[in-house]
Amino acid sequence: MTITQLRYLIAIKNHGSFAKAAEHCHIAQPTLSAQIKKLEQEFGVELFDRESSPIAVTEAGKRFLEQAELVLAETVKLESIFKQEGPLSGTIKVGVIPTIGTYLLPMIVQSLSSGFPGVDFFFQEASTNQIIAMLKKDELDLGIAATPIEKIEMQERPIYYEPFVLYSSEESDNNENYDTDLLNDFPLLVLTSENCFSGQVLKICPRSSESKIECNSLETIIGLVDANVGLTLIPEIYANKSQALNQKKVSRLKKPVPAREVSFLYKASFIKDSIMMAIEEEILKHIDPVYQTRKDKSILGVEDRKL
């Protein structure tokens, strides 16, 4: 048994076929197949059901894979011990949900690239579901999303806490603090259900009548609010940074203010801690200290939506 064979094994599980796994590993399919066959012969078990499509892992294979992933994780940690000395270097792939990425990425991407020239940063906007799926397949190293999330096998590291604010068609005194119970009498505009943000908004206004219009972006919702179709709740930092909305139509909510926790998501085997800390430090340079504490905030969790 070799580390290379274990890597081939994990690639097949993640990609569901020998052909895709071979492409991912940059080797010929016959070479990969021969190595897996050799591994099966060594242990006297079949690790994959080759008749199914996509290829399924056998019961014996599941137990084998669990240990293989642990071995590989420890191997990567061992390899990284001597690579973390000196200037930061390497590659990190980060997924960010759109309602955070729309304001966060413009803040940090350029400064990270110039501040850490030895690191290749790759950022991708995706839903929470997609980020978790890609983390499991090692297609991403790190996610940035709203937390806490129910029933997922991921580590969560809070970065900051973002309150919700009201956005309505009428200009008002920005210092007025609304009771969320009063919002239930008005049509509420939310994002599509695949966005965890919509579930959090509906927790705040559970009795509100939802609009029959489903939107994929906060910008579209803001346009509909401006057209007097209804009202909405949006993240406060987004509201502060957005050029798409009228700041005079933003109103604060009563304390404790409903808020979302914004966190890093990563697997237990994650080893790029130094790069994650550099990203966190850069983020917090742009986030007001008032958002770096849970004080006066009521944190809303993210429901398990087939995550």
Secondary structure, 3 states (H helix, E strand, C coil): CCHHHHHHHHHHHHHCCHHHHHHHHCCCHHHHHHHHHHHHHHHCCCCEECCCCCCEECHHHHHHHHHHHHHHHHHHHHHHCCCCCCCCCEEEEEEECHHHHHHHHHHHHHHHHHHCCCEEEEEEECCHHHHHHHHHCCCCCEEEEEECECCCCCEEEEEEEEEEEEECCCCCCCCCEECHHHHHHCCECCECCCCHHHHHHHHHCCCCCECCCCECCHHHHHHHHHCCCCEEEEEHHHHHHCCCCCHHHEEEECCCEEEEEEEEEECCCCCCHHHHHHHHHHHHHCCCHHHHCCCCEEEECECCCCC
